[in-house]
């Protein structure tokens, strides 16, 4: 077995996640503003307030709804909500009560929401008011009474509450209500086996599965994955003592996404700074908040960075940005360069992080002030082990691509109630990421998803490489590539591109195909043709919805055959 180890490993504090956040993370002081409503900055919470609110809310969850009464890490509380500074505090509250927090996508239909409620065996439901009717109907389908639904009311500063859906009465008294003290989990084995949250992910195949993330996973997520930030802050303190760095970021990805937990809910403690919460993402507000609050650190996904690069409306909005990171889907070098020209007066270089829900977020990354002209996804984080396997599960030779497997304390407990998926996805303590990568000179490069690779005459074609090239074309603002059957050879797949043209621009199919021929080898050409879209279908986390494109391609091929 060939295992790639990081240069540095760290000692993890033996703490549950809330003790880690509220007592161990020294950068966040008692008066540090942790969470702020971006639309109304007076609607905010400091660390001391977050502690009290979470304890009072936890008391209600335990004594009125039984969350945690059978032991920690057993009862799931499912939340469907727009962004607000109360949302992360509800996460702390659920965990404080001994429950398991699980976020649901705000884009879910009633049927999709009911599926997650059933699969997670949720005992209590939170939702913001705009999702109440869908939540009531989904609960009805799952046999959950309406008195187990609480409406999140976070609009009035210092008067947050949970409203009982069944009778419209407030459930909380955040001024004088009793508090539930945390039950500290001091044993490392118990921290490892106690689930704190469940994030739903499609993993490498199939319908979404619940990823069980433990207290240990969440602590490791900060200590190991954010070690790059610690080194950055230490260097600033040493080299520029008169230029203190203040962490601030915009929360625009959902709490159903691992970024909502790791970047927005945990990091403000570890970094001692502020998350500004958007109620609902829209691009114009996102860039306006960057400028208004002089944001210093921003993690986002490629579609949003693509908009930053291409939009003429982005001028000085990102001038204050010191750190920019991208993840959740691949980004090409040329797009990275184009984005960077809009950041920090062209002095901030965007870097790629790579990770999965199953690894509690990032697996690899670069130091925040390091420029990588090869545009890798960085080096493995401390305490993280990597393997690269071929299709027969054999270790590949150094420098050769293979499916990346990950081991270490960031790897989740496994999938919720899915022993079959656990057998398929976890082997010898490693998680199969489904990503094809290669290690060179200590850095990792992700080629593409294993299941997305197109095989043409025995050669692999990575859609991500073609997509990165296509979006660098001056007339295109977005692109997606899938494999379709080769009409001349049933044993082969050929690449087919779906592209979005910039407003006011024009580009012919012949022109774009010639552009690809100029830059890529013969087996990577668009033999499956080219089609035009108004918008590439993507998930909330920025992943291309290739299943939709495959259905579209199949219908297009049927129509074309019918015309013959």
C-alpha positions in Angstrom: 0.0 0.0 0.0 1.5 3.3 -1.1 0.3 6.2 1.2 1.1 9.8 0.7 1.6 11.6 4.1 1.7 15.3 4.7 4.9 17.0 5.9 3.2 18.0 9.1 0.8 16.4 11.6 -0.9 18.2 14.4 -2.0 17.3 17.9 -5.8 17.6 18.0 -7.4 18.9 21.2 -9.5 16.2 22.9 -12.7 18.3 22.9 -16.3 18.2 21.7 -17.0 20.8 19.0 -18.8 23.3 21.2 -16.1 23.3 23.9 -13.6 23.7 21.1 -15.5 26.7 19.7 -16.6 28.6 22.8 -13.7 27.8 25.1 -10.6 26.8 23.1 -10.7 29.2 20.1 -8.9 32.1 21.7 -9.1 34.5 18.7 -12.8 34.9 19.1 -13.3 37.1 22.1 -16.5 37.4 24.1 -17.4 40.6 22.3 -16.4 39.4 18.8 -19.2 39.8 16.3 -19.5 36.3 14.9 -22.7 36.5 12.8 -24.3 39.5 11.1 -27.3 40.0 8.8 -25.8 41.4 5.7 -29.0 43.3 4.9 -29.4 44.7 8.4 -26.1 44.8 10.3 -27.8 45.8 13.6 -29.2 42.2 13.5 -26.1 40.4 14.8 -24.8 38.2 17.6 -21.5 38.3 19.5 -19.8 35.3 21.0 -21.2 35.8 24.5 -24.7 36.2 23.2 -24.4 33.1 21.0 -23.4 31.1 24.1 -26.4 32.2 26.0 -28.9 31.8 23.2 -27.7 28.4 22.3 -28.0 27.2 25.9 -31.5 28.6 26.3 -32.6 27.2 22.9 -31.0 23.9 23.8 -33.1 23.8 27.1 -36.3 24.1 25.0 -35.2 21.5 22.5 -34.4 19.0 25.3 -37.3 19.7 27.7 -40.1 20.5 25.3 -39.2 18.3 22.3 -37.0 15.6 23.8 -34.0 16.3 21.7 -31.0 14.6 23.2 -33.0 13.0 26.0 -32.0 9.5 24.9 -28.3 10.4 24.6 -26.1 12.6 22.5 -25.9 12.1 18.7 -29.2 10.3 18.3 -32.0 12.7 17.5 -32.0 14.5 14.1 -33.3 18.1 13.8 -33.8 19.0 10.2 -33.6 22.6 9.1 -34.8 24.3 5.9 -34.0 28.0 6.1 -32.8 31.1 4.3 -29.6 32.6 5.6 -29.6 34.5 8.9 -27.3 35.1 11.9 -29.7 32.9 13.9 -29.1 29.9 11.7 -25.6 29.0 12.9 -26.7 29.6 16.5 -29.4 27.0 15.9 -26.7 24.6 14.8 -24.9 25.2 18.2 -28.2 24.9 20.0 -29.1 21.5 18.5 -25.6 20.1 19.2 -25.8 21.6 22.7 -29.0 19.7 23.3 -27.3 16.5 22.2 -29.1 16.4 18.9 -27.8 16.1 15.3 -28.2 19.1 12.9 -29.2 18.4 9.3 -29.7 21.1 6.7 -32.1 20.6 3.8 -31.8 22.4 0.5 -34.1 25.4 0.1 -34.6 24.4 -3.5 -36.3 21.1 -2.5 -39.7 20.2 -3.6 -42.1 18.7 -1.0 -41.3 15.2 -2.2 -37.5 15.8 -1.9 -37.9 17.3 1.5 -40.1 14.4 2.6 -37.4 12.0 1.4 -34.7 13.6 3.6 -37.0 13.7 6.6 -37.7 10.0 6.2 -34.1 9.0 5.5 -32.7 11.0 8.4 -35.6 9.9 10.7 -35.9 13.6 11.8 -37.6 14.2 15.1 -38.1 17.9 14.9 -38.3 20.4 11.9 -37.0 24.0 11.7 -37.9 26.2 8.8 -38.0 29.9 7.9 -41.4 31.3 7.2 -41.2 31.1 3.4 -40.7 27.3 3.6 -43.5 26.6 6.2 -46.1 25.3 3.8 -43.7 22.9 2.1 -42.5 21.8 5.5 -46.0 21.2 6.8 -46.9 19.1 3.7 -43.6 17.1 3.8 -44.1 16.5 7.6 -47.7 15.2 6.9 -46.4 12.7 4.3 -43.9 11.5 6.9 -46.4 11.3 9.8 -44.8 14.1 11.8 -47.4 16.3 13.6 -47.4 20.0 13.0 -46.5 20.7 16.7 -43.0 19.3 15.8 -42.5 22.2 13.3 -40.8 25.4 14.6 -40.7 28.6 12.4 -37.4 30.6 12.6 -38.1 34.2 13.4 -34.8 36.2 13.1 -35.9 39.5 11.6 -35.9 41.7 14.7 -32.5 42.3 16.4 -32.2 40.8 19.9 -35.7 39.3 19.7 -35.1 36.1 17.8 -37.5 33.3 18.4 -38.9 30.0 17.3 -42.6 30.1 16.6 -44.7 26.9 16.9 -46.4 26.3 13.6 -49.4 24.6 15.2 -50.5 27.5 17.4 -48.3 30.5 16.4 -47.0 30.8 20.0 -43.3 31.6 20.7 -41.2 28.7 22.0 -38.3 30.7 23.4 -37.6 33.2 26.1 -34.1 34.4 25.2 -34.1 37.0 28.0 -34.9 34.9 31.0 -35.5 31.4 30.0 -33.6 28.5 31.7 -30.4 27.3 30.2 -29.1 23.8 29.4 -25.4 23.5 30.2 -23.3 21.6 27.8 -22.5 18.0 28.4 -18.7 17.9 27.7 -17.4 15.0 25.7 -13.9 14.6 26.9 -13.1 11.1 25.6 -11.6 10.9 22.2 -13.4 7.7 21.2 -16.7 9.2 22.2 -16.0 12.4 20.2 -15.3 10.1 17.3 -18.5 8.1 17.6 -20.9 11.0 18.5 -22.6 12.5 15.5 -23.0 16.3 15.4 -24.5 16.8 12.0 -25.7 15.0 8.9 -25.0 16.5 5.5 -26.6 15.0 2.4 -24.4 14.2 -0.5 -24.7 12.2 -3.7 -21.2 10.8 -2.9 -19.8 9.0 -5.9 -23.1 7.5 -7.1 -26.9 7.4 -6.7 -29.4 9.3 -4.7 -28.3 11.7 -1.9 -27.0 9.9 1.2 -26.7 11.2 4.7 -23.0 11.8 5.7 -22.6 11.4 9.4 -20.0 13.9 10.8 -18.7 13.6 14.3 -17.4 16.0 16.9 -13.9 14.8 16.1 -14.5 15.5 12.4 -15.5 19.1 13.0 -12.6 19.8 15.4 -10.2 18.3 12.8 -11.8 20.4 10.1 -10.7 23.5 11.8 -7.3 22.5 13.3 -6.1 20.6 10.2 -7.8 22.3 7.3 -7.5 25.8 8.6 -3.8 25.4 9.6 -3.1 27.4 6.4 -4.9 30.3 7.9 -3.0 30.0 11.2 0.3 30.1 9.4 -1.0 33.1 7.4 -2.0 35.0 10.6 1.2 34.1 12.3 3.2 35.5 9.4 1.2 38.8 9.3 1.6 39.2 13.1 5.4 38.6 12.7 6.1 40.6 9.5 3.4 43.3 9.6 2.6 43.9 13.3 1.0 47.3 12.5 -1.4 45.8 10.0 -3.8 43.6 11.9 -5.9 41.2 9.9 -9.6 40.9 10.5 -11.4 37.9 9.1 -14.7 38.6 7.4 -16.7 36.7 4.8 -20.0 36.6 3.1 -22.2 33.5 3.7 -24.0 32.8 0.5 -23.9 29.0 0.2 -26.6 27.0 2.1 -26.3 25.3 5.5 -27.2 22.1 3.7 -23.7 22.3 2.1 -20.5 21.5 4.0 -19.3 25.0 3.4 -22.2 26.4 5.4 -21.0 24.4 8.4 -17.2 24.7 8.0 -16.6 28.1 6.5 -19.5 30.1 8.0 -20.4 28.4 11.2 -17.1 27.2 12.6 -14.5 29.5 11.1 -15.6 32.8 12.7 -14.6 31.3 16.1 -11.3 29.9 14.8 -10.4 33.1 12.9 -11.9 35.5 15.4 -14.0 37.3 12.9 -17.3 37.9 11.2 -19.7 36.1 8.8 -22.2 38.3 7.0 -25.2 36.2 6.1 -27.2 36.8 2.9 -30.8 35.8 3.2 -30.8 34.6 -0.3 -28.0 34.6 -2.9 -28.1 37.0 -5.8 -25.0 38.2 -7.6 -25.6 42.0 -7.4 -26.1 41.9 -3.6 -23.2 39.5 -3.2 -20.7 42.0 -4.9 -22.3 45.0 -3.2 -21.8 43.4 0.3 -18.2 42.7 -0.6 -17.6 46.4 -1.1 -19.8 47.6 1.8 -18.2 45.4 4.4 -14.7 45.3 2.9 -14.6 41.6 3.0 -11.1 40.0 3.5 -11.7 36.3 2.9 -14.1 34.7 0.4 -14.6 31.0 -0.4 -17.1 30.4 -3.3 -17.8 28.0 -6.1 -16.7 28.3 -9.8 -20.0 29.5 -11.2 -19.9 32.6 -8.9 -16.2 33.3 -9.6 -17.0 32.9 -13.3 -19.6 35.7 -12.9 -17.1 37.8 -11.0 -14.6 37.4 -13.9 -17.1 38.0 -16.7 -19.3 40.7 -15.2 -18.7 44.3 -16.3 -20.4 45.4 -13.1 -17.5 44.2 -10.9 -15.1 47.1 -10.6 -13.6 47.8 -7.2 -16.0 45.6 -5.3 -13.3 43.1 -4.2 -10.4 45.6 -3.6 -10.3 44.7 0.1 -10.1 40.9 -0.5 -6.9 39.3 0.8 -7.8 35.7 0.4 -9.9 34.0 -2.3 -10.6 30.3 -2.6 -12.6 28.1 -4.9 -13.9 24.6 -4.5 -16.8 22.1 -4.9 -16.0 21.9 -8.7 -13.0 22.2 -10.9 -11.7 25.6 -12.1 -9.2 26.0 -15.0 -6.0 28.0 -14.9 -7.1 30.6 -17.4 -10.3 31.3 -15.5 -8.3 31.5 -12.3 -6.1 34.2 -13.8 -9.1 36.1 -15.1 -10.8 36.0 -11.7 -7.6 37.1 -9.9 -7.5 40.3 -12.0 -10.7 41.4 -10.3 -9.5 40.7 -6.7 -7.5 42.9 -4.3 -6.5 45.3 -7.0 -5.1 42.4 -9.0 -2.8 41.4 -6.0 -5.0 38.6 -4.6 -4.5 35.2 -6.3 -7.4 32.8 -6.2 -6.4 29.3 -5.1 -8.2 26.0 -5.3 -9.2 23.8 -2.4 -10.4 20.3 -2.9 -12.7 18.3 -0.6 -16.0 16.5 -0.2 -18.9 16.4 2.3 -17.5 13.0 3.4 -14.2 14.6 4.4 -15.9 17.4 6.4 -14.8 19.9 3.7 -11.3 20.5 2.4 -8.7 17.8 1.9 -6.0 19.8 0.2 -5.1 23.5 -0.2 -2.3 26.1 -0.3 -1.1 28.6 2.2 -3.2 31.7 1.8 -0.3 33.9 0.6 1.2 31.3 -1.8 0.8 31.7 -5.5 0.7 28.5 -7.5 1.1 29.0 -11.3 0.3 25.4 -12.0 -3.1 25.9 -10.4 -3.1 22.6 -8.4 -5.6 22.0 -5.5 -2.6 22.3 -3.1 -1.0 19.9 -0.7 -2.7 17.4 1.6 -3.6 19.1 5.0 -2.0 17.9 8.2 -3.1 14.5 9.5 -4.5 13.6 6.1 -3.4 10.5 4.1 -3.9 9.9 0.4 -3.8 7.0 -1.9 -4.1 6.8 -5.7 -5.6 3.6 -7.2 -6.2 2.3 -10.7 -9.4 0.6 -11.9 -8.2 -2.7 -10.3 -7.6 -0.9 -6.9 -3.9 -1.2 -7.3 -1.6 1.7 -6.3 -0.5 3.6 -9.4 3.1 4.6 -10.0 4.2 8.0 -8.6 3.1 10.8 -10.9 0.3 8.8 -12.6 -3.4 9.5 -12.2 -5.7 7.4 -10.1 -8.8 7.5 -8.0 -7.9 9.4 -4.8 -8.7 7.8 -1.5 -8.5 9.8 1.8 -7.8 8.8 5.3 -7.5 10.7 8.6 -9.7 12.4 11.3 -11.5 14.5 8.7 -13.1 11.4 7.1 -16.7 11.1 8.2 -18.2 8.2 10.3 -20.0 6.8 7.2 -23.4 7.1 5.5 -26.5 7.2 7.6 -28.4 3.8 7.4 -26.5 2.8 4.2 -24.3 -0.2 4.9 -24.2 -1.0 1.2 -22.9 2.5 0.4 -20.4 2.2 3.3 -19.0 -1.1 1.8 -18.6 0.5 -1.6 -17.1 3.9 -0.5 -14.9 3.0 2.5 -12.0 0.6 2.4 -9.2 0.0 5.0 -10.0 3.3 6.7 -9.9 5.3 3.5 -12.8 7.0 1.7 -13.1 6.6 -2.1 -13.6 10.2 -3.4 -14.6 9.2 -6.9 -12.1 11.9 -8.1 -9.2 11.1 -10.4 -6.1 12.9 -9.3 -2.3 12.9 -9.5 0.4 13.9 -7.1 3.4 15.8 -8.4 6.1 17.6 -6.4 3.9 17.4 -3.2 0.9 19.0 -4.9 -2.3 17.4 -5.9 -4.1 17.9 -9.3 -7.7 16.7 -9.8 -8.3 15.6 -13.4 -12.1 15.0 -13.1 -14.7 12.8 -11.5 -14.2 9.1 -12.1 -17.7 8.6 -13.4 -17.5 11.7 -15.6 -14.5 10.7 -17.6 -15.2 10.1 -21.3 -13.4 7.1 -22.8 -12.6 7.5 -26.5 -10.7 4.7 -28.2 -9.1 3.7 -24.9 -8.1 7.2 -24.0 -9.6 9.3 -21.2 -11.1 12.7 -21.9 -11.7 14.9 -18.8 -14.8 17.2 -19.2 -13.2 19.6 -16.8 -10.3 20.2 -19.1 -12.5 20.9 -22.0 -14.8 23.2 -20.0 -11.9 25.2 -18.7 -10.7 25.8 -22.2 -14.2 26.7 -23.5 -14.8 29.3 -20.9 -11.5 31.0 -21.8 -13.0 31.7 -25.3 -13.7 35.4 -25.5 -17.3 34.9 -26.7 -18.3 32.3 -24.0 -19.3 32.8 -20.4 -20.0 29.2 -19.4 -19.7 25.6 -20.7 -20.4 22.0 -19.8 -19.2 18.8 -21.5 -20.7 15.3 -21.4 -20.0 12.1 -23.2 -22.5 10.9 -25.8 -22.5 7.6 -27.8 -20.2 7.7 -30.9 -22.5 7.2 -33.9 -19.7 5.6 -35.8 -18.5 3.2 -33.0 -20.8 2.0 -30.3 -17.8 1.1 -28.1 -16.8 4.7 -27.8 -18.0 7.9 -26.2 -17.4 11.3 -27.7 -17.4 14.8 -26.1 -20.4 17.0 -26.6 -20.3 20.6 -25.4 -23.1 22.9 -24.2 -22.1 26.5 -24.2 -23.5 29.9 -23.1 -22.5 32.9 -25.2 -21.9 36.4 -23.7 -24.7 38.9 -24.3 -24.0 40.8 -27.5 -21.4 38.4 -28.7 -21.5 35.7 -31.4 -19.6 32.5 -32.1 -20.2 29.8 -34.6 -19.9 26.1 -34.0 -17.0 25.9 -36.5 -15.2 28.7 -34.7 -15.5 27.0 -31.3 -14.4 23.6 -32.7 -11.4 25.3 -34.4 -10.5 26.9 -31.0 -10.6 23.4 -29.4 -8.5 21.9 -32.2 -5.9 24.6 -31.7 -5.4 23.9 -28.0 -6.2 20.2 -27.4 -5.1 16.9 -28.9 -7.1 14.8 -31.4 -9.0 12.5 -29.0 -10.4 15.5 -27.0 -12.2 17.1 -29.9 -15.9 17.8 -29.9 -17.0 14.9 -32.0 -20.3 14.8 -30.3 -21.1 18.3 -31.5 -22.1 21.6 -29.9 -25.3 23.0 -28.5 -26.3 26.4 -27.1 -27.9 27.1 -23.8 -29.1 30.2 -22.0 -27.7 28.8 -18.7 -25.8 25.7 -17.7 -27.9 23.7 -15.1 -26.0 23.6 -11.8 -26.7 22.7 -8.2 -26.6 25.2 -5.4 -23.0 24.2 -4.7 -21.9 24.9 -8.3 -21.7 21.3 -9.6 -22.9 20.9 -13.2 -26.1 18.8 -13.4 -24.8 16.5 -16.0 -27.8 14.1 -15.7 -30.0 16.9 -17.0 -27.6 17.4 -19.9 -27.5 13.7 -20.7 -31.3 13.6 -20.8 -31.3 16.6 -23.1 -28.6 15.0 -25.3 -30.6 11.8 -25.6 -33.7 13.7 -26.7 -31.7 15.7 -29.2 -30.3 12.5 -30.7 -33.8 11.0 -30.9 -35.1 14.1 -32.7 -32.2 14.1 -35.1 -32.8 10.4 -36.0 -36.5 11.0 -36.5 -35.7 13.6 -39.0 -33.6 11.2 -41.1 
